[in-house]
Structure formats: structure tokens, C-alpha cells
Amino acid sequence: MRQTKPDLILLDLMMPGIDGWEVYRQMRADKELMDIPVVIVTAKAQSIDKVLGLQVAKVADYITKPFGPKDLINSIAKVFAKQKAG
């Protein structure tokens, strides 16, 4: 059992050793992690990648590198506003 649970997870898709989508799949299969919103941060900037992330995988948001601090803050604020709205 985990001691703490994050409010949000930033997940890169291209990592050494394991694909980010595999990490996401494992998180969604874990009862303790399945409800945590995930924001994908990635260099995969093609529109199909974003559509797959947002529409198919249902990630909370998808931002592409390079991005600035304001972009990240806006993405996180958007995710929390959606959660608060219900």
C-alpha cells in the first residue's frame, strides 16, 4: 500500500526501458492509481498522437515539448478545474 497518493502525474512517453503508454496502462490497471489525472508531456507533437492521447487513452491533458512554465501551469490548472467542476 502506498503512503501518499499524488494529485496529478506528469508522464513522458519516451523513456528509457519502458514506454510511457505502458506505464499509463499499468497505472489504469492499478486500483490505487487509476483515478489520478495524467498529463502527457512529450516531444511527440503530431496531431494524431495528441488525438490518441486525449480521445482514445483519455489522458487529462497532452502538452508537447518544448513548453514553457506557463504552458505547464495552464495545463495543470485546466485539469484541476475540470476535476472541481465534476
N, C-alpha and C positions, 0 to 999 in steps of 0.2 A: 504494500500500500504506500502511496506517495504521501509525503508530509505536506507539501504545498501543491497547489494547482495554479498554473498561470492563467491570467485573464485573456491572453492572446498569444499566438505563436507566429513569429516571422519565420518562414521556411523558404530556403533557397532550393531550386530544383536541381541544380548541377553541383553535386557534392562528390568528393572522392569516396569511393567504397560503396555508396548506396545512392540510388536515385531519389530525389525529393518526392516524386509521386509515390514511391514505395513507402517512404516514411509517412506520407499523408494517409495512404491506405491502411497502414498499421495503426495509426492514430485513430482513424474512424472505426476500426475494429475493437478498440480498447474502450470499455465502458467508462473508465475514468477520464479519458481524453476526448471522447467523441463529440462532446458539445463545445469544446474550446474553439473559438473562431481562429482561422488560419489565414494569414495574409502571405501570399506568394511574392517573394522578391527575387527577380531573376533577370538574366540577360536575354532570355527567350522572348523577344519582342514582337514576333509575328502575330498578327491578329488571330490566327487560328489557335495559337497557344493560349491566348487570353480568353477566347471563347470557350475552349475546352475547360480551362480552369474555373471560370465563373459560371458557365451554364451547365456543364456536364459534371464536373467534380464538386461544384457548389462551394468553392472556397469563398471566404468573406470578402477578399479583395485581391487584386493582382497588380503589382506595380513592377515596372521594368527598370533595369539598371541602364545607364546611370540615373539616379534620382537624388534629389536634394533633401535636406532635413524637413523642409516644409511639405514636400510631397508625402513623406513618411508620416508626419504628424497628421496631415489631412486624411490619409488613408485610415489611420488608427481611429481618428475622431469619427469618421464615417461609419466604421464598423461598430463602435460603441453606441453611436446614435441609433443605428438600426436595431441593436440589441435592446436599448432602452424603449424604443417605440413598440417593440413586441415582435 
